Amino acid sequence: METILLIEDNDELRENTSDILAIAGYKVITADNGKTGMEMILAHKPDLVICDIMMPVLDGFGVLHLMQRNDEVKDTPFIFLTAKTERADLRKAMGMGADDYITKPFTGTELWDAISSRLRKAAIRKQYFPPNLQGLQQLIKEATGKTTLQTLAEGRDIEKYKKKQVIYTEGNRPSRLFYVQQGKVKTYKSNDAGKELTIDLFKAEDFFGYTALLEGTTYKETATAMEDSEIAIIPIADFEALLHNNHEVAVQFIRMLAKNISNKEQQLLGLAYNSLRKKVAEAIISLDKKYNNQQPLPRSIDFSRENLAAVAGTATESLIRTLSDFKDEKLIDIKGSVILILDEQKLTNMLY
């Protein structure tokens, strides 16, 4: 049950508003002035604050100012409750960081809708979303109620790509978002000698190519189909509308990208300093997590040796020798191009 603090100096309005909130199932605590309200904020850490503007001792602007100076409560959703409708007051309220305002007189429905919206958005801000496309799907579901990001790709033009066909090239400027309808896609960078380093891998129901869209820059990598694939094409305007129309989606998307950058930095450190065995073990484990989703052992990975070497950041010949060692140690088995994981725990232990 969420706790709401109501700060209002009018006794009758405070009691009536408290009853309206209680009917909706909220736990309500009240204060009759800003000073008492601030003390209760620090003592009870409510989930949301509703505060009148014009009050004795300390007005609503003062309460909001003090909250924003306190790290423990500065992110608490804050709704102004006021009879004053002058534009200057409303601009000041929102400019100071208030989440919303309600003008007296108001209906119970107006109050409930405003509170429900702010609590839902606050809950999204507090959640952790993995820095990958699964995390993005979860974020969109929480923010919009959509069960999946697939709705963004519905009804789009589908382009078919052959194995090894380039989808976009490093240095080009993006104009659309891509969605894997069927198949596998990799993004990679190449050095002057033509050696590839795989940056990321995408499977069916994954989006890709969004980082350059968000940055407004050119692609930093090349995307290629790893097998015959069908890709839905989403115009950049539709993707931007999704972000621009939902602040919480945009904020969490940025956080996810920041976390993804951190993960890439760790990957680069691993490629620079990890042993060959650790690099190969890490590549196998990461591909297993990407494509097998914790199915029972033995689990299979069907990846060409060239692609697996690019993921591990090593030469194909070195990869093949290490895979042979792993097979002798009964960590994996090899059936043609397919790798069967036999002992996930020992492979994982190599990473630490």
ZIBEL-V200644 format. One record per residue. N is the residue number from 0. RES is the residue in one small letter. SS is DSSP state (h for helix, s for strand, l for the rest). PHI is phi in degrees with one decimal (none if undefined). BURIAL is # if it has 16 or more other C-alpha atoms within 10 Angstrom, else .. Layout:
# ZIBEL-V200644
n: <N & N>
res: <RES & RES>
ss: <SS & SS>
phi: <PHI & PHI>
burial: <BURIAL & BURIAL>
This chain:
# ZIBEL-V200644
n: <0 & 1 & 2 & 3 & 4 & 5 & 6 & 7 & 8 & 9 & 10 & 11 & 12 & 13 & 14 & 15 & 16 & 17 & 18 & 19 & 20 & 21 & 22 & 23 & 24 & 25 & 26 & 27 & 28 & 29 & 30 & 31 & 32 & 33 & 34 & 35 & 36 & 37 & 38 & 39 & 40 & 41 & 42 & 43 & 44 & 45 & 46 & 47 & 48 & 49 & 50 & 51 & 52 & 53 & 54 & 55 & 56 & 57 & 58 & 59 & 60 & 61 & 62 & 63 & 64 & 65 & 66 & 67 & 68 & 69 & 70 & 71 & 72 & 73 & 74 & 75 & 76 & 77 & 78 & 79 & 80 & 81 & 82 & 83 & 84 & 85 & 86 & 87 & 88 & 89 & 90 & 91 & 92 & 93 & 94 & 95 & 96 & 97 & 98 & 99 & 100 & 101 & 102 & 103 & 104 & 105 & 106 & 107 & 108 & 109 & 110 & 111 & 112 & 113 & 114 & 115 & 116 & 117 & 118 & 119 & 120 & 121 & 122 & 123 & 124 & 125 & 126 & 127 & 128 & 129 & 130 & 131 & 132 & 133 & 134 & 135 & 136 & 137 & 138 & 139 & 140 & 141 & 142 & 143 & 144 & 145 & 146 & 147 & 148 & 149 & 150 & 151 & 152 & 153 & 154 & 155 & 156 & 157 & 158 & 159 & 160 & 161 & 162 & 163 & 164 & 165 & 166 & 167 & 168 & 169 & 170 & 171 & 172 & 173 & 174 & 175 & 176 & 177 & 178 & 179 & 180 & 181 & 182 & 183 & 184 & 185 & 186 & 187 & 188 & 189 & 190 & 191 & 192 & 193 & 194 & 195 & 196 & 197 & 198 & 199 & 200 & 201 & 202 & 203 & 204 & 205 & 206 & 207 & 208 & 209 & 210 & 211 & 212 & 213 & 214 & 215 & 216 & 217 & 218 & 219 & 220 & 221 & 222 & 223 & 224 & 225 & 226 & 227 & 228 & 229 & 230 & 231 & 232 & 233 & 234 & 235 & 236 & 237 & 238 & 239 & 240 & 241 & 242 & 243 & 244 & 245 & 246 & 247 & 248 & 249 & 250 & 251 & 252 & 253 & 254 & 255 & 256 & 257 & 258 & 259 & 260 & 261 & 262 & 263 & 264 & 265 & 266 & 267 & 268 & 269 & 270 & 271 & 272 & 273 & 274 & 275 & 276 & 277 & 278 & 279 & 280 & 281 & 282 & 283 & 284 & 285 & 286 & 287 & 288 & 289 & 290 & 291 & 292 & 293 & 294 & 295 & 296 & 297 & 298 & 299 & 300 & 301 & 302 & 303 & 304 & 305 & 306 & 307 & 308 & 309 & 310 & 311 & 312 & 313 & 314 & 315 & 316 & 317 & 318 & 319 & 320 & 321 & 322 & 323 & 324 & 325 & 326 & 327 & 328 & 329 & 330 & 331 & 332 & 333 & 334 & 335 & 336 & 337 & 338 & 339 & 340 & 341 & 342 & 343 & 344 & 345 & 346 & 347 & 348 & 349 & 350 & 351>
res: <m & e & t & i & l & l & i & e & d & n & d & e & l & r & e & n & t & s & d & i & l & a & i & a & g & y & k & v & i & t & a & d & n & g & k & t & g & m & e & m & i & l & a & h & k & p & d & l & v & i & c & d & i & m & m & p & v & l & d & g & f & g & v & l & h & l & m & q & r & n & d & e & v & k & d & t & p & f & i & f & l & t & a & k & t & e & r & a & d & l & r & k & a & m & g & m & g & a & d & d & y & i & t & k & p & f & t & g & t & e & l & w & d & a & i & s & s & r & l & r & k & a & a & i & r & k & q & y & f & p & p & n & l & q & g & l & q & q & l & i & k & e & a & t & g & k & t & t & l & q & t & l & a & e & g & r & d & i & e & k & y & k & k & k & q & v & i & y & t & e & g & n & r & p & s & r & l & f & y & v & q & q & g & k & v & k & t & y & k & s & n & d & a & g & k & e & l & t & i & d & l & f & k & a & e & d & f & f & g & y & t & a & l & l & e & g & t & t & y & k & e & t & a & t & a & m & e & d & s & e & i & a & i & i & p & i & a & d & f & e & a & l & l & h & n & n & h & e & v & a & v & q & f & i & r & m & l & a & k & n & i & s & n & k & e & q & q & l & l & g & l & a & y & n & s & l & r & k & k & v & a & e & a & i & i & s & l & d & k & k & y & n & n & q & q & p & l & p & r & s & i & d & f & s & r & e & n & l & a & a & v & a & g & t & a & t & e & s & l & i & r & t & l & s & d & f & k & d & e & k & l & i & d & i & k & g & s & v & i & l & i & l & d & e & q & k & l & t & n & m & l & y>
ss: <l & l & s & s & s & s & s & l & l & l & h & h & h & h & h & h & h & h & h & h & h & h & h & l & l & l & s & s & s & s & s & l & l & h & h & h & h & h & h & h & h & h & h & h & l & l & l & s & s & s & s & s & l & l & l & l & l & l & l & h & h & h & h & h & h & h & h & h & l & l & l & l & l & l & l & l & s & s & s & s & s & s & l & l & l & l & h & h & h & h & h & h & h & h & h & l & l & l & l & s & s & s & s & l & l & l & l & h & h & h & h & h & h & h & h & h & h & h & h & h & h & h & h & h & h & h & l & l & l & l & l & l & h & h & h & h & h & h & h & h & h & h & h & h & l & l & l & l & l & h & h & h & h & l & l & l & s & s & s & s & s & l & l & l & l & s & s & s & l & l & l & l & s & l & l & s & s & s & s & s & s & s & l & l & s & s & s & s & s & s & l & l & l & l & l & s & s & s & s & s & s & s & l & l & l & l & s & s & l & h & h & h & h & h & h & l & l & s & l & l & l & s & s & s & s & l & l & l & s & s & s & s & s & s & s & h & h & h & h & h & h & h & h & h & l & l & h & h & h & h & h & h & h & h & h & h & h & h & h & h & h & h & h & h & h & h & h & h & h & h & h & h & h & l & l & h & h & h & h & h & h & h & h & h & h & h & h & h & h & h & h & l & l & l & l & l & l & l & s & s & s & s & l & l & h & h & h & h & h & h & h & h & l & l & l & h & h & h & h & h & h & h & h & h & h & h & h & h & l & l & l & s & s & s & s & l & l & s & s & s & s & l & l & h & h & h & h & h & h & l & l & l>
phi: <none & -74.8 & -102.5 & -118.7 & -98.5 & -108.4 & -111.2 & -153.8 & -85.3 & -82.2 & -58.9 & -64.9 & -65.7 & -62.2 & -68.0 & -65.4 & -66.6 & -61.2 & -65.0 & -62.3 & -68.4 & -64.6 & -58.8 & -79.3 & 93.7 & -87.4 & -84.7 & -115.7 & -121.7 & -130.3 & -144.5 & -101.2 & -158.1 & -66.3 & -64.7 & -62.4 & -61.3 & -64.8 & -62.4 & -71.8 & -60.9 & -69.8 & -80.7 & -107.1 & 49.0 & -64.1 & -76.9 & -158.5 & -119.9 & -111.4 & -139.1 & -68.7 & -86.1 & -88.5 & -143.3 & -74.7 & 69.7 & -146.5 & -80.6 & -63.3 & -61.7 & -65.7 & -62.1 & -63.0 & -61.1 & -66.6 & -61.6 & -72.2 & -91.0 & -113.6 & -61.7 & -73.2 & -126.4 & -65.3 & -96.0 & -68.3 & -56.3 & -132.7 & -119.9 & -80.6 & -120.6 & -149.1 & -91.4 & -85.8 & -114.6 & -61.7 & -59.3 & -61.5 & -66.4 & -67.3 & -62.9 & -63.6 & -60.4 & -74.5 & -66.4 & -78.3 & 112.2 & -63.4 & -81.4 & -166.6 & -144.0 & -127.5 & -97.0 & -74.0 & -77.9 & -136.6 & -98.1 & -60.2 & -63.8 & -60.4 & -66.0 & -62.5 & -62.4 & -63.7 & -67.0 & -59.6 & -63.2 & -70.0 & -67.7 & -65.5 & -68.1 & -65.8 & -64.6 & -64.1 & -63.3 & -81.8 & -76.4 & -101.4 & -116.9 & -55.2 & -78.9 & -147.6 & -68.5 & -64.8 & -64.3 & -64.9 & -61.2 & -63.3 & -61.7 & -63.3 & -62.6 & -66.4 & -82.7 & -117.7 & 84.6 & -70.8 & -76.8 & -162.9 & -73.9 & -58.6 & -60.7 & -68.7 & -97.1 & -67.2 & 74.8 & -87.6 & -65.5 & -107.9 & -108.4 & -100.3 & -121.4 & -78.6 & -54.8 & 75.2 & -77.4 & -76.9 & -95.2 & -148.1 & -120.5 & -52.9 & 98.8 & -78.9 & -93.8 & -76.6 & -135.2 & -160.4 & -103.8 & -113.7 & -131.9 & -80.2 & -78.9 & -158.8 & 109.7 & -134.9 & -133.6 & -124.8 & -113.5 & -153.6 & -120.1 & -123.2 & -90.4 & -63.7 & -85.8 & 88.8 & -76.0 & -98.8 & -123.9 & -71.4 & -91.0 & -156.6 & -127.6 & -134.7 & -123.5 & -56.0 & 76.4 & -103.2 & -98.1 & -151.5 & 84.8 & -86.7 & -62.8 & -65.4 & -62.8 & -68.6 & -76.7 & 69.2 & -121.6 & -82.3 & -64.1 & -95.2 & -149.3 & -108.7 & -112.4 & -137.8 & -73.2 & -85.7 & -152.4 & -55.3 & -136.1 & -116.7 & -120.2 & -82.6 & -106.0 & -116.2 & -58.7 & -60.8 & -62.8 & -69.1 & -65.9 & -65.0 & -62.9 & -61.1 & -75.8 & -70.0 & -89.3 & -142.1 & -59.8 & -64.2 & -62.2 & -63.4 & -63.4 & -68.4 & -61.3 & -62.9 & -62.7 & -64.5 & -65.0 & -62.4 & -65.7 & -63.9 & -63.0 & -61.1 & -64.3 & -65.6 & -63.6 & -64.6 & -62.6 & -66.1 & -62.4 & -63.0 & -64.6 & -79.7 & -120.7 & -71.8 & -70.1 & -59.9 & -60.7 & -68.2 & -60.4 & -68.5 & -60.9 & -65.7 & -63.2 & -63.9 & -63.4 & -65.1 & -68.8 & -61.1 & -65.5 & -68.8 & -110.1 & -106.5 & 51.9 & 60.3 & -72.3 & -62.9 & -73.7 & -76.8 & -109.0 & -109.4 & -127.9 & -104.0 & -136.4 & -64.5 & -65.1 & -66.1 & -68.0 & -65.9 & -64.5 & -67.1 & -67.1 & -77.8 & 73.4 & -142.3 & -73.5 & -59.8 & -63.6 & -65.8 & -60.6 & -61.7 & -63.1 & -68.3 & -61.7 & -63.2 & -62.8 & -62.0 & -66.6 & -61.6 & -84.5 & 61.2 & -83.9 & -139.8 & -128.0 & -127.3 & -125.4 & 67.0 & -86.2 & -90.1 & -105.7 & -103.0 & -83.2 & -102.6 & -131.7 & -63.3 & -64.3 & -67.6 & -64.9 & -64.9 & -61.5 & -66.5 & -79.0 & -120.1>
burial: <. & . & # & # & # & # & # & # & # & . & . & . & . & # & . & . & # & # & . & # & # & . & . & . & . & . & # & # & # & # & # & # & # & # & # & . & # & # & . & # & # & . & . & . & # & # & # & # & # & # & # & # & # & # & # & . & . & # & # & # & # & . & # & # & . & . & # & . & . & . & . & . & # & . & # & # & # & # & # & # & # & # & . & . & . & . & . & . & . & # & . & . & # & . & . & . & # & # & # & # & # & # & # & . & . & . & . & . & . & . & # & . & . & . & # & . & . & # & # & . & # & # & . & # & # & . & . & . & # & # & # & . & # & . & # & # & # & # & # & # & . & # & # & . & . & . & . & # & # & . & . & . & # & . & . & . & . & # & . & # & # & . & . & . & # & # & # & # & # & . & . & . & . & # & . & # & # & # & # & # & # & # & # & # & # & # & # & # & # & . & . & . & . & . & . & # & # & # & # & . & # & # & # & # & # & # & # & # & # & # & # & # & # & # & . & . & . & # & # & # & # & # & # & # & # & # & # & . & # & # & # & # & # & # & . & # & . & . & # & . & . & . & # & . & . & . & . & # & # & # & . & # & # & . & # & # & # & . & # & . & . & . & . & . & . & . & # & . & . & # & # & . & . & . & . & # & # & # & # & # & # & # & # & # & # & . & # & # & . & . & # & . & . & . & . & . & . & . & # & # & # & . & . & . & # & # & # & # & # & # & # & # & # & # & # & # & . & . & # & # & . & # & # & . & . & # & # & . & . & . & # & # & # & . & . & . & . & . & # & # & # & # & # & # & . & . & # & . & . & . & # & .>
